[in-house]
């Protein structure tokens, strides 16, 4: 039995969320609820981003954010809006292979149903095609200029909801050197299975900005099932590294602030933050932000939740967040919380009946302000 305070190794439990910077918090969430099923509010708050000074011109900035999830499983969205700074878009038109998170991956048990559903509300970039591994997939652009890949994946949590998609399944990340990137994504984050590693032009990318070019694509998955309290909810995930061939890629977040428009970071739920910090430093990916180290020395407060977070950068500067959750609300209305530090074995998944209780935190988009 392992208490979180006694862990002598790190555990990557799954993708907790992908950060999405938007201009209008409520407008974006109202779209993500019916279209991607992100209707469970794990938290929502207005607060100062005091720890992110390396990425906010050394000034704390206020933001309005929520963590929303889909009960069919997968990671959530951290929908994020600056409230003291006008968020900016890239100064250039993004193309696949540019450095950073180019697209979020969304899993779907029925890609054809998802295509029909999303064709009514979003811009279709491609038809349903086969990726190099033979899976059905397609790409869309949402109303906020974010690109999403909908991927065939049958692992679902609460299947009775019968939504056309689950939640976040990973990301398409532009890299200048896949081998260097894999030292992080494979060696540290556990994506040890290379599904494909191919170069050339790809029919499934045609229609995506820049997709007519030539690329090296490396699809990474994890061979072992993830452990941890929320592992059944998160399910399996994947990372696709894309290196453009024949043009110089641009850095997606060049000269912009953390939290500006687009995909901000990819966040992993983890256990064993101290051990992870030591491993990251040893392998050349030191923490750039650590909530144990506040600029003014005060402790980190997640409001109704509690935990520890940190950030690192991949070799091209893409932000990866780690969150070790210590306490979560299961039902604010009923005043129910789970203190993960008190569980006998924190590496074990929470019982499904407990995980399913977050259904009481469902949001009605019609009641969102704004």
Beta strands, then each sheet from edge to edge (+ up, - down):
strand 1: 11-21
strand 2: 40-49
strand 3: 61-69
strand 4: 76-82
strand 5: 100-108
strand 6: 123-124
strand 7: 129-130
strand 8: 136-141
strand 9: 147-152
strand 10: 168-174
strand 11: 193-200
strand 12: 214-221
strand 13: 238-245
strand 14: 262-271
strand 15: 289-290
strand 16: 306-313
strand 17: 319-331
strand 18: 336-339
sheet 1: 2+ 3- 4+ 1+ 14- 17- 16+ 15-
sheet 2: 2+ 3- 4+ 1+ 14- 17- 18+
sheet 3: 6+ 8- 9+ 5+ 10- 13- 12+ 11-
sheet 4: 6+ 8- 7+
end
